[in-house]
């Protein structure tokens, strides 16, 4: 979605509306770095102070995150997502894992019922890349592919609200995967997720629930140790 030049009235509100539209449309996805202040100023044909004020407003709402020296990044897709992320940051690991468990178990069940062939191909591809990273002992790549697997399962639900909620807790999920990979590497070696993938492929929601509960309950047990 191209950005358009603004009229000269209510400039800040107009810029906020356009930046928000980029996020709502998915043009700027969660985790993306948005154009620089100078670039936005040129595209919107407004002063840099106007852009700066709009970006700060969206950062205050929790949609953007300003990282000194790195740029500005999309943090959430809605004010609700921004508020949820701030709340999760104040929560304990176990509390975050319980939220993750609730979303991923329902996602597993729905994915078994609603998946498409494209969904299965994406799930299988993430499992192959995850296994390859584990064999190489590449922790960084393993964490990326493990997260990609869980995101692919959620995507296979074809429930836009569930997908958005999961994206809003994506950093929490990523951090919990990284924590497990670094603190309990032998635990991850025994979790292949092939059982969950098979349950989804077979359209078996009850087995999908059991498979998801198995690894999630193990994570919760680790958090109690």
C-alpha positions in Angstrom: 0.0 0.0 0.0 1.8 3.2 -1.1 1.8 6.2 1.2 0.2 9.3 -0.1 1.0 12.9 0.6 -1.2 14.5 3.3 -3.3 17.6 3.3 -2.1 20.5 5.4 -4.8 20.2 8.1 -4.6 17.7 11.0 -1.2 16.6 9.7 -0.2 14.5 12.7 -3.6 12.7 12.8 -3.4 12.0 9.0 0.1 10.6 9.4 -1.0 8.4 12.3 -3.8 7.1 10.1 -1.6 6.3 7.2 1.1 4.6 9.4 -1.6 2.6 11.1 -3.0 1.5 7.7 0.4 0.1 6.8 0.3 -2.0 9.9 -3.3 -3.0 9.6 -2.8 -4.1 6.0 0.2 -6.2 6.9 2.5 -4.1 4.6 4.5 -3.6 7.8 4.4 -6.9 9.7 5.2 -7.4 13.4 9.0 -7.2 13.8 9.6 -5.2 10.6 11.6 -2.0 10.7 9.6 0.8 9.2 11.1 3.5 6.9 13.3 6.1 8.5 12.0 9.4 9.7 13.5 11.1 6.7 12.0 8.6 4.3 8.6 8.9 5.8 8.9 12.7 5.6 9.6 12.6 1.9 6.9 10.1 1.1 4.2 11.9 3.1 5.5 15.4 2.1 5.4 16.6 5.7 8.0 17.8 8.1 10.1 15.4 10.1 8.7 16.9 13.4 5.2 15.8 12.2 6.5 12.3 11.4 8.3 12.1 14.8 5.2 13.1 16.7 3.1 10.5 14.8 5.6 7.8 15.4 5.8 8.6 19.1 2.0 8.5 19.4 2.0 5.0 17.9 4.8 3.9 20.1 2.9 5.1 23.1 -0.1 3.1 21.9 2.2 0.0 21.8 2.1 -0.5 18.0 5.7 0.7 17.4 8.9 0.4 19.3 11.7 3.0 18.9 15.1 1.5 19.4 17.9 4.0 19.7 20.5 3.4 17.0 18.5 0.6 15.3 15.3 2.3 14.1 11.6 1.9 14.7 10.0 -1.5 14.6 6.4 -2.7 14.4 5.6 -4.1 17.9 1.9 -5.0 17.6 -0.9 -4.9 15.1 -3.4 -3.2 17.4 -3.6 -1.3 20.6 -4.9 -4.4 22.3 -1.8 -6.3 21.1 0.4 -3.5 22.4 -1.3 -3.6 25.8 -1.1 -7.4 25.9 2.6 -7.3 25.1 3.3 -4.8 27.8 1.4 -7.0 30.3 3.2 -10.1 29.2 6.6 -8.4 29.8 5.6 -7.9 33.4 4.5 -11.6 33.8 6.5 -14.5 35.1 7.7 -17.2 32.7 5.1 -19.7 33.9 2.2 -17.3 33.4 3.4 -16.6 29.8 3.7 -20.3 29.1 0.1 -20.9 30.4 -1.1 -18.3 27.9 0.9 -19.9 25.1 -0.4 -23.3 26.1 -4.0 -22.1 25.8 -3.5 -20.6 22.4 -1.4 -23.4 20.9 -3.6 -26.2 22.1 -6.7 -24.7 20.5 -4.6 -23.9 17.4 -3.6 -27.6 17.1 -7.2 -28.7 17.3 -8.4 -26.2 14.7 -5.5 -26.9 12.4 -6.4 -30.5 12.3 -9.9 -29.5 11.2 -9.2 -26.7 8.8 -5.8 -27.2 7.3 -5.1 -27.0 3.6 -2.5 -28.7 1.5 -0.4 -25.5 1.5 -0.6 -25.4 5.3 0.7 -29.0 5.5 3.5 -28.2 3.1 4.6 -25.2 5.2 4.4 -27.3 8.4 6.5 -30.1 6.9 9.1 -27.6 5.6 9.6 -26.1 9.1 10.0 -29.5 10.6 12.7 -30.4 8.1 14.6 -27.1 8.6 14.2 -27.5 12.4 15.7 -31.0 12.3 18.5 -29.9 10.1 19.4 -27.0 12.5 19.3 -29.4 15.4 21.7 -31.8 13.7 24.1 -28.9 12.9 23.8 -27.8 16.6 22.8 -24.4 15.3 20.8 -23.0 18.2 19.9 -19.7 16.5 18.5 -21.5 13.4 16.8 -24.1 15.6 14.9 -21.4 17.6 13.9 -19.6 14.4 12.5 -22.8 12.8 10.8 -24.1 15.9 9.0 -20.8 16.2 8.2 -21.0 12.5 6.6 -24.4 13.0 4.3 -23.2 15.8 3.4 -20.1 13.7 2.6 -22.4 10.8 0.3 -24.5 12.9 -1.5 -21.3 14.1 -1.8 -20.1 10.6 -3.4 -23.4 9.6 -6.4 -22.5 11.9 -7.5 -19.9 9.4 -8.9 -17.9 12.4 -7.7 -14.3 11.9 -8.3 -13.3 15.5 -6.4 -16.3 16.9 -3.5 -15.6 14.4 -3.4 -12.0 15.5 -3.4 -12.8 19.2 -0.6 -15.3 18.6 1.4 -12.7 16.7 0.9 -10.4 19.6 2.6 -12.9 22.0 5.2 -13.9 19.4 8.1 -12.5 21.3 7.0 -14.4 24.4 6.8 -17.6 22.4 10.2 -16.9 20.8 11.8 -16.2 24.1 10.4 -19.3 25.7 11.8 -21.4 22.8 15.2 -19.8 23.1 15.2 -20.3 26.9 14.4 -24.0 26.5 17.0 -24.4 23.8 19.7 -22.8 25.9 18.8 -24.2 29.3 17.5 -27.7 28.3 19.0 -28.6 24.9 18.6 -32.3 25.5 14.9 -31.7 26.1 14.5 -30.2 22.7 16.3 -33.1 21.0 13.5 -35.4 22.1 10.7 -33.1 20.8 10.3 -33.5 17.1 6.7 -32.3 16.6 6.2 -35.0 14.0 3.4 -36.5 16.0 1.5 -33.2 16.0 2.1 -32.7 12.3 0.8 -36.2 11.6 -2.3 -35.6 13.7 -3.0 -32.4 11.8 -2.5 -34.2 8.5 -4.8 -37.0 9.5 -7.5 -34.5 10.6 -7.5 -35.9 14.2 -8.2 -33.0 16.5 -8.1 -35.1 19.7 -4.7 -36.5 18.9 -3.5 -33.0 17.9 -4.6 -31.7 21.4 -2.7 -34.5 23.1 0.4 -34.0 21.1 0.4 -30.2 21.8 -0.3 -30.8 25.5 2.7 -33.1 25.7 5.4 -30.6 24.8 3.7 -27.7 26.4 3.2 -29.5 29.7 6.9 -30.4 29.6 7.7 -26.7 29.2 5.5 -25.8 32.2 7.2 -28.5 34.3 10.6 -27.0 33.4 9.4 -23.6 34.5 8.5 -25.0 37.9 12.0 -26.4 38.5 
